[in-house]
Amino acid sequence: MDGSVSKDCLNEMVKTTLGDFTQEQVESLTYSIDDELQADLEKRYCHYEFDDDMVVEEPEPARRQKKPGKLFGLFALAGMAVEAGGQKKAPRFRVGDHVRVRWRGQEGTIIDINGGLYMVSLNDGRTVDTFSESDLERVL
C-alpha cells in the first residue's frame, strides 16, 4: 500500500487495524506514517535486544558554520572601496585637541573621533556636536 495511498490514509489504516503487527511490519512502515504513530507502534511491537557490553555511539551533531550576515558583506565592500581609493590619510586632529568651529566661531575640545567625524564639546559646557574635519581649525 505504501506509495499508492496518501500518508493520512495509511495512518488511518494502521490505527484501525485489528490484530498485532510484527516487528518487520512496523519497520517497513518507517517514513510512511506519522512519526508519533511510528513511535507508538515501535513501543508496542518492537523488542530490540542489546548486549550490556555493546556500546552504542551516537554520531556527533554536525556543526553548522555560521555564515556572515548581509550587513557584514556591506561593510566588507565599503572597506575594499576605501582601500581602493588610495592611502588612508592620518587624522588632522586628536582627542583632547582644542579647536574652533570655522562657521560658528565657537571653540571647544574634541572628545571623540568616529571615522571622518569629530565630536566636539563646545566651551559653553552645554553643547556637544559633530563636525567634519573641514569645519574645524586648531586653536593654539
C-alpha positions as CSV (number, residue, x, y, z in Angstrom):
1,M,0.0,0.0,0.0
2,D,2.9,2.3,0.6
3,G,3.3,4.7,-2.3
4,S,-0.2,4.0,-3.6
5,V,-2.2,5.8,-0.9
6,S,-1.7,9.1,1.0
7,K,0.1,9.2,4.3
8,D,-3.2,10.2,6.0
9,C,-5.0,7.2,4.6
10,L,-2.2,4.9,5.6
11,N,-2.2,6.4,9.2
12,E,-6.0,5.6,9.4
13,M,-5.5,2.1,8.1
14,V,-2.8,1.4,10.7
15,K,-4.9,2.9,13.6
16,T,-8.0,0.8,12.7
17,T,-6.2,-2.5,12.0
18,L,-7.5,-5.4,14.1
19,G,-4.6,-7.5,15.4
20,D,-1.0,-7.2,16.1
21,F,2.0,-6.1,13.9
22,T,5.3,-8.0,13.6
23,Q,8.5,-6.1,14.2
24,E,9.3,-6.4,10.5
25,Q,5.9,-4.9,9.5
26,V,6.4,-1.9,11.9
27,E,9.9,-1.3,10.5
28,S,8.6,-1.4,6.9
29,L,6.2,1.4,7.8
30,T,9.0,3.7,8.8
31,Y,8.7,7.1,6.9
32,S,5.3,6.0,5.5
33,I,3.3,7.1,8.6
34,D,3.4,9.9,11.1
35,D,6.4,9.9,13.5
36,E,4.1,9.8,16.6
37,L,2.2,6.8,15.3
38,Q,5.5,5.1,14.3
39,A,6.9,5.6,17.8
40,D,3.8,4.2,19.4
41,L,4.0,1.0,17.2
42,E,7.7,0.6,18.0
43,K,6.9,0.7,21.7
44,R,4.2,-1.9,21.5
45,Y,5.6,-4.3,18.9
46,C,9.3,-3.9,18.6
47,H,11.6,-5.6,21.1
48,Y,15.1,-4.7,20.4
49,E,17.7,-6.6,22.3
50,F,21.0,-5.1,23.3
51,D,24.1,-6.6,24.8
52,D,25.2,-5.0,28.0
53,D,28.8,-5.0,26.6
54,M,27.8,-3.4,23.4
55,V,28.4,0.3,23.3
56,V,26.2,2.4,21.0
57,E,28.0,5.5,19.9
58,E,25.8,8.4,18.9
59,P,27.1,10.4,16.0
60,E,28.2,14.0,16.9
61,P,25.8,16.6,15.6
62,A,27.2,18.3,12.5
63,R,28.5,21.7,13.4
64,R,26.9,24.4,11.2
65,Q,29.4,27.0,10.3
66,K,27.9,30.5,10.8
67,K,27.7,32.5,7.7
68,P,28.4,36.2,7.8
69,G,25.4,38.3,7.6
70,K,24.5,40.6,4.7
71,L,25.4,43.7,6.7
72,F,28.9,42.2,7.2
73,G,29.2,42.0,3.4
74,L,28.2,45.6,3.0
75,F,30.9,46.7,5.5
76,A,33.5,44.5,3.6
77,L,32.6,46.2,0.3
78,A,32.9,49.6,1.9
79,G,36.3,48.7,3.3
80,M,37.5,47.5,0.0
81,A,36.3,50.7,-1.7
82,V,38.2,52.8,0.9
83,E,41.4,50.7,0.3
84,A,41.0,51.0,-3.5
85,G,40.7,54.8,-3.1
86,G,44.3,55.0,-2.0
87,Q,46.2,55.5,1.2
88,K,44.3,56.4,4.3
89,K,45.4,59.8,5.4
90,A,46.2,60.4,9.1
91,P,43.6,62.4,11.0
92,R,44.4,66.0,11.4
93,F,43.1,66.3,15.0
94,R,43.2,64.0,18.1
95,V,41.0,63.6,21.1
96,G,41.8,66.4,23.5
97,D,42.8,68.9,20.9
98,H,41.3,72.4,21.3
99,V,39.6,73.5,18.1
100,R,37.4,76.3,16.7
101,V,34.3,75.6,14.5
102,R,35.0,77.8,11.5
103,W,31.5,78.8,10.5
104,R,30.3,79.2,14.1
105,G,33.3,80.9,15.6
106,Q,32.9,78.8,18.8
107,E,35.7,76.9,20.5
108,G,35.7,73.5,22.1
109,T,37.5,70.3,22.8
110,I,37.5,67.1,20.7
111,I,36.0,64.3,22.8
112,D,35.6,61.5,20.2
113,I,36.6,60.6,16.6
114,N,34.4,58.4,14.5
115,G,35.6,57.9,11.0
116,G,35.9,61.4,9.5
117,L,33.7,63.0,12.1
118,Y,34.8,64.7,15.2
119,M,32.6,65.1,18.3
120,V,33.3,68.4,19.9
121,S,32.3,69.6,23.4
122,L,31.8,73.3,23.0
123,N,33.1,75.7,25.6
124,D,29.6,76.8,26.6
125,G,29.5,73.5,28.6
126,R,26.0,72.5,27.3
127,T,26.6,71.6,23.7
128,V,28.2,68.6,22.1
129,D,28.1,68.4,18.3
130,T,29.7,66.5,15.5
131,F,31.7,68.2,12.7
132,S,33.8,67.1,9.7
133,E,37.5,67.8,9.6
134,S,37.0,70.7,7.1
135,D,34.7,72.5,9.6
136,L,37.4,72.7,12.3
137,E,40.7,74.6,12.8
138,R,43.2,74.1,15.6
139,V,43.3,76.8,18.3
140,L,46.8,77.5,19.8
